[in-house]
Structures are given as C-alpha cells and as structure tokens.
Amino acid sequence: MVTTLVLLLAAGVLAYVALGVLQTHRRNSIGLNGSTVLAADDSRIGSPTLRAERLRLVGRPDQLVSIGRQVIPVEQKPRARRVQDSHVLQVAAGCLLVSEVYGVRPAFGVLVLANGRQHRVAFTPDLEQRLLQTLARMHALLDSNQQPRPRWLGARCQACGLFSRCWE
Amino acid sequence: VTRTEGGRPYLTASEVGQFTYCPEAWFLQRFGHMPDADAKRRLEDGTRQHARIGRTTERIVDTDALRRVLLVIVVVLAALLLAIGTGALGLVAPW
C-alpha cells in the first residue's frame, strides 16, 4: 500500500510539474505570462461588456487578467509587429472601462503583439487626458453627423480598404 | 456591443483605436461602408487569429484548474504518507 502511495505521489508531482511547463509555454505564446486569466473573449469563458455610461463608452477586452491583485485589460494584436498609437489609445480605453466598472484604476494595460510579445501600456493621467479628448472629438463628430475630412497618410491610405471611398 | 442606446450614440474601445489610426476610415465604417475584398480578408484572418487565442486561453484556464486539483491530491498523498511514517494512523510503516 505504501509503495502504491509513493508511486501515486511521484506521478502526481511529475504531472504537476509537466503541466506547469506546458502552461508557461502556452502563456508565452499568447503574451499572458505572469498573469491569471479572469475572462476571455472569443472563448466559452466569455468576457463581460464593460460600460462607462457617463462617457458613452463600452468595450470588451480580449482578456481580463489579474496581475499583482489588479484587474488588467489585455488587447491582442496578433498581426502587429510594433506598437502603434491606435493600439495605445485602445488599451487606454480598456483601462478606463476597468476603472469605471471595478472601481480600481489599473496602473497599466497589456498589449500583445505578434508572436505573443507582451507590451505594458502605462495608464498615466496624461494618457487618460488624451483618451478623454479623443472621446470628446468622436462624440462631437457623431452628434453633429459631421464626416471628418480625409487627410493623406501615404502608405497607410494606400493600404486601407476604404481608399477608393476617400480619394476617388 | 451596441452602438446606440436610447437614441444616443455609444463608442466602443476598438473604435477609439480606429479613430486614432484614421478618423475618416472610422467614420465611414461606423456608417456601414464596407472595406474592399483585401481588407475583408485581413479582417477574417484577424478573426481566425483571435479565435485561436481564445482556444489557447480556454486550455490555460482548464489546465490551471486541473493543476489545482493535482496539487490537492499531491498534498493529501504526502500527508497520508507522513502520517503512516510517523505511525499517526496506527499503521506500521515498512521502513
């Protein structure tokens, strides 16, 4: 009986360690290293729709994770090789929504680029201010039903799926 | 995610990103203008990649749960062996 228990214990320890290695590999592959998953969009786990009524802003982060007891929003950009300003503002919107819904301001949001490269976006007061200004501009355009004027952005315009709508 | 509620427009976090990238493209998409076939293919590819990430996330959550169960089993087994070893259960250890 004791031999059986020892063998079971050894098998249990081995399985625990092996699964730990596998989990580290999986987490690294999607940039979630060092975090615990709380919610996930595009999966049966699901992710809640976060709402900030006063800002008329909603959003569903790709994942909500826990890092150091903070709820952190994660945005996955699996095709992106580098961080763009548009990514930073989207992550900031996720941080603002988390602050509104959970009542605790996250110090940062996580952006995951191609190959699971994790990038932390600090949610600073300056970034929050930029986000609020952007939201105000967007709402002003919608409320006045005013279409922004196209501006030439070079390669970005040529690669855009709406190029012909703007420039032809 | 709905775009209007009670007749009032709502914005989504991803729209904030789209607007920052290009205000005109954001506005056109908001009002139903469809991107060309190439852009649609890129969007579909992005959807597939997100689905793959979603599946991996499910596996991570499931395996975390399995590891927690394994840890409990390992601790119980270790405690049982310790109890046998010290004679706490009234059983005689073979060593």
Contacts between the chains, C-beta under 8 A, distances in Angstrom:
chain1	res1	chain2	res2	distance
A	2	B	81	7.0
A	2	B	84	6.1
A	2	B	93	6.6
A	2	B	94	5.7
A	5	B	77	5.9
A	5	B	80	6.2
A	5	B	81	5.5
A	5	B	84	7.6
A	6	B	81	6.7
A	8	B	77	5.7
A	9	B	74	6.4
A	9	B	77	4.3
A	9	B	78	6.1
A	9	B	81	6.5
A	12	B	70	5.8
A	12	B	73	5.4
A	12	B	74	4.2
A	12	B	77	6.3
A	13	B	74	5.8
A	15	B	70	5.9
A	16	B	67	6.0
A	16	B	70	4.7
A	16	B	71	6.2
A	16	B	74	6.2
A	19	B	63	5.7
A	19	B	66	6.7
A	19	B	67	5.3
A	19	B	70	7.2
A	20	B	67	6.8
A	22	B	63	6.9
A	23	B	60	6.3
A	23	B	63	5.6
A	23	B	64	6.9
A	23	B	67	7.3
A	26	B	56	5.8
A	26	B	59	6.3
A	26	B	60	5.3
A	26	B	63	7.6
A	27	B	60	6.3
A	29	B	56	6.5
A	30	B	53	5.1
A	30	B	56	5.2
A	30	B	57	6.7
A	32	B	57	7.4
A	32	B	60	7.0
A	36	B	64	7.5
A	37	B	57	5.8
A	37	B	60	5.9
A	37	B	61	5.3
A	37	B	64	7.7
A	40	B	54	6.0
A	40	B	57	4.1
A	40	B	58	7.2
A	40	B	61	7.4
A	41	B	50	7.5
A	41	B	54	6.8
A	42	B	50	4.8
A	42	B	51	5.4
A	42	B	53	6.8
A	42	B	54	3.2
A	43	B	54	3.7
A	43	B	55	6.8
A	43	B	57	5.3
A	43	B	58	4.7
A	44	B	58	6.2
A	45	B	57	6.7
A	45	B	58	6.2
A	45	B	61	5.8
A	49	B	1	5.9
A	56	B	8	6.3
A	56	B	9	6.8
A	56	B	10	4.9
A	56	B	11	6.3
A	57	B	10	6.9
A	57	B	11	5.3
A	57	B	12	7.5
A	57	B	13	7.0
A	57	B	16	7.9
A	58	B	1	5.2
A	58	B	2	7.4
A	58	B	10	5.4
A	58	B	11	7.5
A	58	B	12	5.7
A	58	B	13	7.6
A	59	B	1	7.1
A	59	B	12	5.5
A	59	B	13	3.1
A	59	B	14	7.1
A	60	B	1	6.3
A	60	B	13	7.8
A	61	B	13	7.4
A	62	B	50	6.8
A	62	B	53	7.0
A	63	B	57	6.3
A	76	B	49	7.8
A	76	B	50	6.3
A	76	B	53	5.4
A	78	B	46	7.3
A	78	B	49	4.2
A	78	B	50	7.4
A	78	B	53	6.7
A	79	B	42	7.7
A	79	B	45	7.4
A	79	B	46	6.4
A	79	B	49	7.0
A	84	B	21	7.1
A	85	B	20	5.5
A	85	B	21	7.8
A	86	B	17	4.3
A	86	B	18	7.0
A	86	B	20	4.1
A	86	B	21	3.9
A	87	B	17	6.4
A	88	B	20	8.0
A	89	B	16	5.1
A	89	B	17	5.9
A	89	B	19	8.0
A	89	B	20	4.4
A	90	B	13	5.5
A	90	B	14	6.0
A	90	B	16	5.6
A	90	B	17	3.4
A	90	B	20	7.7
A	92	B	16	7.7
A	93	B	13	3.7
A	93	B	16	4.5
A	93	B	17	7.7
A	94	B	13	5.4
A	97	B	13	6.5
A	131	B	16	7.0
A	134	B	16	6.0
A	134	B	19	6.5
A	134	B	20	6.5
A	135	B	11	6.4
A	135	B	16	6.9
A	137	B	19	7.8
A	138	B	11	5.6
A	138	B	15	7.2
A	138	B	16	7.3
A	138	B	19	5.5
A	138	B	26	7.8
A	139	B	9	7.1
A	139	B	11	7.0
A	141	B	23	7.5
A	141	B	27	6.6
A	142	B	9	4.4
A	142	B	11	7.9
A	142	B	30	7.7
A	143	B	9	7.4
A	147	B	24	7.3
A	147	B	27	5.3
A	147	B	28	7.9
A	148	B	23	3.9
A	148	B	24	5.1
A	148	B	27	5.5
A	149	B	24	7.3
A	150	B	24	4.6
A	151	B	24	7.4
A	153	B	22	6.4
A	156	B	21	7.5
A	156	B	22	6.8
A	157	B	22	7.9
A	160	B	22	6.9
A	160	B	25	5.8
A	160	B	35	7.6
A	160	B	39	7.2
A	161	B	35	2.7
A	161	B	36	4.7
A	161	B	38	6.4
A	161	B	39	2.3
A	161	B	40	7.0
A	161	B	42	7.6
A	162	B	24	7.6
A	162	B	25	5.1
A	162	B	28	5.2
A	162	B	29	7.2
A	162	B	33	6.2
A	162	B	35	5.4
A	162	B	36	7.6
A	162	B	39	7.5
A	163	B	36	7.6
A	164	B	36	7.1
A	165	B	28	5.5
A	165	B	33	5.6
A	166	B	24	5.6
A	166	B	25	7.7
A	166	B	28	7.6
